[in-house]
Amino acid sequence: MKRKHARLFQQICITGAALFLFLTSSNIIVSAVSVDLFANTQVSNNSGTTAAAPYLNVSQQPVTFSIDGSTTGVGLIKTGKKYALISVPSQLSSKVTPNGTATVTTTVTIPLADLPIGGLLTLLSTLVTTISTLLPLNPSLQAPLNSLNQAINNLKNENYGNQNLPITTEQLSATLLGVNISQGLLPILTSTLSSRLTDLNNVLNTLPLGLIGLVLTQVLSSVSGLLTSLGNPNSAISTNLVSASILGKTDISIPTFVTSPNGLTQDYTALIRGGIVQTDDLTIQLLSNFGGNTNIYFDAGDLALKSELLPTNLNFGTHPIQTKVDESWNAHVGGNSANPLQTGTIRIDDSRTAAKAWQLKVAQANNWMSGQKSLTNTRLAISLGALKTNFQNYTAVANQTIQMLPSNQVTLMTLDSTTAAGYVELPLNQFQLLVPKNTPRQTGSYQTTLQWTLSNTP
């Protein structure tokens, strides 16, 4: 009599414990002497992440944040510094850091009333009046007077041009990045006003001192004092000039490095705020409704046993019944001994960085059965290869053969508490069915089930 095919089926059981971490965005305080410079700030980033395609365990990933403002806000203050700010939630504390120089593109105006030239303009008005009075007697003053009026009009010009400013990004705190726009504007605005004053000074030096000596001397002294103050970046005139400036449409690009939060137990959406502020407060902070916001999405990772790498059907072939000698049958592809041995691979990927520990076990669920008939004393031997893993804290069975018996659970690997992401790969080099000679046998197709259990604990 011939014995029908003996087949082995495996099923995979993965158990796990779910942990929930309630993540809240940071609520940030703003100084009473700070204002939002734009009423419609837009913030974006180029991470390309979405809820369906989040970052998984990235480190120092380049991400550029963009802040755009086009409608100037109301209630501008005229003291303090202008900053572009990126504020991240506490989960990203120290995880978003500067990556080179930010770029600020803007247009700048300074209202005439806020230019530090009020006293000078009064003196210049007196000078112009004096020259105009002398003009009928000395027509040669007409050309210098025209040049003087042109220099005065230029001095009163409120337009300070289009600017493209490279500015260093500062790490103001673990959750706040800042771009000091005032720092970038200061040398440009002071040099522009200084250039206009220098042009005026050159015109003044062409005037006949003998005719208008007293008033001209006063004007020259005022111009000289302004030029000296503007040459000092820490002078009140210099800093007030920048504070009083008004930004038109402004586009800011802030390159950063982004690293995934540690210990996520569920996917996380980071709401990141950004805006452009003017403030007197050196510990600059943002209100939760300040500016605009943008999201970066992060994957908490998962624990996965790659079931597709395990054989789904072990076929040991067809054999005649005999009871004289012990037998061992290897599983071959398709059950044909002319084919290669049936092999498989245990592959576990754990991309989580939360604290974790798990065990991998295999068990034979029941005896080899064909209906009500059983093959007693039969053993399945699984030959294991060399373990590959990048985990550190583990114990494992490898490079040996394990014997499977009904209800006998074998622990293949135990991972101790770790936060590292990693993988495990263990080859299954051979499946062999050992049938003792005294085993009662009847015709039939016998089968059992292997259960691979990955038990996950926090």
Secondary structure, 3 states (H helix, E strand, C coil): CEECCCEEEEEEEEECCCCCCCCCCCCCCCCCCEEECECCCEEEECCCCCCCCCEECCCCEEEEEEEEECCECCCCCCCCEEEEEEECCHHHCCCEEECCEEEEEEEEECCHHHCCCHHHHHHHHHHHHHHHHHCCCCHHHHHHHHHHHHHHHHHCCCEEEEEEEEEEEEEEECCEEEEEHHHHHHHHHHHHHHHHHHHHHHHHCCCCHHHHHHHHHHHHHHHHHHHHHHCCCCCHHHHHHHHHCEECCEEEEEEEEECCCCCCCCCEEEEEEEEEEEECCCCCCCCCCCCEEEEEEEECCCEEECHHHCCCEEECCCEECCCCCCEEEECEHHHCCCCCECCEEEEEEECCCCCEEEEEEEEECCCEEECCEEECCCEEEEEECCCEECCCCEEECCCCEEEECECCEEEEEEEEEECCCEEEEEEEEEEEEEECCCCCCCCCCCEEEEEEEEEEEC
